[in-house]
C-alpha cells in the first residue's frame, strides 16, 4: 500500500451558514435567488453549508440570527440589506454583535465591484468577527453577492485559520 495516497487524511470541510435578509422573501412574495447562489459558491470553495435562513430587514431579527449561528459555525455569510434604502440595516446589525470589524474585506469587495458597476460604491457590506466566527455581508442581488464573495474568497481560509488559533507563520 502506497503511503502517498492511502494514509493521507481527507481535509475536513469547513462549515458555514447563509442568511438572506429580505422583507419580500421572508413574506414569500419573492423567491430567494441570492441565498442559493451564495450556497453554490461556498460549496465550490469547499464549505459545507449547514444552515440557511431568511429574515426580514429588521435589525433585531438579523442580530438574533447572527448571534445564534455564531455559536454553531465559523463562517456566516449574509446577503441583502447592504444598500442605502431606509430598511437596509444589515451592516449596522452586524456591527452591533461583532467584537471587531475587518474593514479591508468590505473595501476589497467594493473595489472589485466598481470594476463592473459604479453602484458598487453604494454597497455598505461589512465583515466582522464575533468570538471565533467570521461574518461577511454581501449585496442582495445574486450577481452582486456572488461577485463580492468571489472577490474575497482567497482571504477567507486564512482569516478562519487565524480565528481558530492557527497563527503560525510559514
C-alpha positions as CSV (number, residue, x, y, z in Angstrom):
1,X,0.0,0.0,0.0
2,X,1.4,3.4,-1.0
3,X,1.7,5.9,1.8
4,X,1.3,8.8,-0.6
5,X,-2.4,8.2,-1.1
6,X,-3.7,5.6,1.3
7,X,-2.7,7.3,4.5
8,X,-3.3,10.9,3.6
9,X,-6.1,12.3,5.7
10,X,-9.1,13.7,4.0
11,X,-9.3,17.5,4.5
12,X,-12.2,18.4,6.7
13,X,-14.9,20.6,5.2
14,X,-15.4,23.9,6.9
15,X,-19.0,24.7,7.8
16,X,-20.9,27.8,7.0
17,X,-24.3,29.4,7.2
18,X,-26.1,31.7,4.9
19,X,-28.7,34.3,6.0
20,X,-30.8,36.1,3.4
21,X,-32.1,39.5,4.6
22,X,-35.2,40.4,2.7
23,X,-38.7,41.6,3.6
24,X,-40.2,40.3,0.4
25,X,-38.5,36.9,0.6
26,X,-39.4,36.4,4.2
27,X,-43.1,37.1,3.4
28,X,-43.0,34.6,0.5
29,X,-43.6,37.4,-2.1
30,X,-40.3,36.7,-3.9
31,X,-38.1,33.7,-4.4
32,X,-34.7,33.9,-2.7
33,X,-32.1,33.7,-5.5
34,X,-29.2,35.3,-3.7
35,X,-29.0,32.8,-0.8
36,X,-28.9,29.7,-3.1
37,X,-26.3,31.4,-5.4
38,X,-24.1,32.1,-2.3
39,X,-24.5,28.5,-1.2
40,X,-23.3,27.2,-4.5
41,X,-20.2,29.4,-4.4
42,X,-19.4,28.3,-0.8
43,X,-19.7,24.7,-1.9
44,X,-17.2,25.3,-4.7
45,X,-14.9,26.9,-2.1
46,X,-15.0,23.7,0.0
47,X,-17.6,24.7,2.5
48,X,-20.5,22.6,3.8
49,X,-23.4,24.9,4.3
50,X,-25.2,23.6,7.4
51,X,-27.9,26.2,7.7
52,X,-29.8,28.7,5.5
53,X,-32.3,31.2,6.8
54,X,-34.4,34.1,5.6
55,X,-35.0,37.0,7.9
56,X,-36.8,40.4,7.5
57,X,-34.9,43.6,7.1
58,X,-35.1,44.1,10.8
59,X,-32.1,44.8,13.0
60,X,-33.1,42.6,15.9
61,X,-34.0,39.6,13.6
62,X,-30.7,39.9,11.9
63,X,-28.8,40.2,15.2
64,X,-30.6,37.2,16.7
65,X,-29.8,35.1,13.7
66,X,-26.2,36.1,13.7
67,X,-25.7,35.5,17.4
68,X,-27.4,32.1,17.3
69,X,-25.4,31.0,14.2
70,X,-22.1,32.2,15.6
71,X,-22.4,29.5,18.3
72,X,-22.6,26.8,15.6
73,X,-20.4,27.8,12.6
74,X,-17.1,29.5,12.0
75,X,-18.4,31.4,8.9
76,X,-21.7,33.3,8.3
77,X,-22.5,35.0,5.1
78,X,-25.4,37.4,4.8
79,X,-26.9,38.6,1.5
80,X,-29.1,41.6,1.3
81,X,-29.8,44.8,3.3
82,X,-26.4,46.4,2.5
83,X,-27.7,49.3,0.4
84,X,-28.8,52.8,1.3
85,X,-32.6,52.3,1.4
86,X,-34.2,53.0,4.8
87,X,-34.7,49.3,5.6
88,X,-31.2,48.3,4.7
89,X,-29.8,47.7,8.2
90,X,-27.6,44.6,7.8
91,X,-24.3,46.4,8.3
92,X,-25.5,48.1,11.5
93,X,-26.9,44.8,12.8
94,X,-23.7,43.0,12.1
95,X,-21.6,45.7,13.7
96,X,-23.8,45.6,16.8
97,X,-22.9,42.0,17.5
98,X,-19.3,41.9,16.3
99,X,-16.2,42.2,18.6
100,X,-14.1,43.6,15.7
101,X,-14.5,44.7,12.1
102,X,-12.2,43.9,9.2
103,X,-12.5,47.0,7.1
104,X,-10.3,45.8,4.3
105,X,-12.6,43.0,3.3
106,X,-15.5,45.4,2.6
107,X,-13.2,47.7,0.8
108,X,-11.9,44.9,-1.5
109,X,-15.5,43.9,-2.3
110,X,-16.4,47.5,-3.3
111,X,-13.1,47.9,-5.2
112,X,-13.7,44.8,-7.3
113,X,-17.4,45.6,-7.7
114,X,-16.6,49.0,-9.0
115,X,-14.8,47.4,-12.0
116,X,-18.3,46.2,-13.1
117,X,-20.7,48.9,-11.9
118,X,-20.3,52.3,-10.3
119,X,-23.2,51.4,-8.0
120,X,-20.8,49.1,-6.0
121,X,-19.8,52.3,-4.1
122,X,-23.3,52.4,-2.6
123,X,-22.9,48.9,-1.0
124,X,-22.2,49.2,2.7
125,X,-21.5,45.5,3.5
126,X,-19.1,44.9,6.4
127,X,-17.0,41.9,7.6
128,X,-16.6,41.3,11.3
129,X,-15.7,38.8,13.9
130,X,-17.8,37.6,16.8
131,X,-15.8,35.4,19.1
132,X,-14.3,32.9,16.6
133,X,-16.8,33.4,13.8
134,X,-16.3,35.4,10.7
135,X,-19.4,37.3,9.4
136,X,-19.5,38.6,5.9
137,X,-22.2,40.9,4.4
138,X,-22.9,40.6,0.7
139,X,-25.3,42.6,-1.5
140,X,-28.8,41.3,-2.2
141,X,-28.6,40.8,-5.9
142,X,-27.5,37.3,-6.9
143,X,-24.7,38.7,-9.2
144,X,-23.5,41.2,-6.7
145,X,-23.5,38.6,-3.9
146,X,-21.5,36.1,-6.0
147,X,-19.1,38.7,-7.3
148,X,-18.4,40.1,-3.9
149,X,-17.9,36.7,-2.3
150,X,-15.5,35.7,-5.1
151,X,-13.6,39.0,-4.7
152,X,-12.6,38.0,-1.1
153,X,-12.6,34.2,-1.4
154,X,-8.9,34.0,-1.2
155,X,-8.9,35.8,2.2
156,X,-11.4,33.6,3.9
157,X,-9.4,30.5,4.7
158,X,-6.6,32.5,6.2
159,X,-9.0,34.5,8.3
160,X,-10.7,31.4,9.5
161,X,-7.4,29.8,10.4
162,X,-6.4,32.8,12.4
163,X,-9.7,32.8,14.3
164,X,-9.2,29.1,15.0
165,X,-5.9,29.9,16.7
166,X,-3.7,28.8,13.8
167,X,-1.3,31.7,13.9
168,X,2.0,30.1,12.9
169,X,3.8,31.9,10.0
170,X,5.4,29.8,7.3
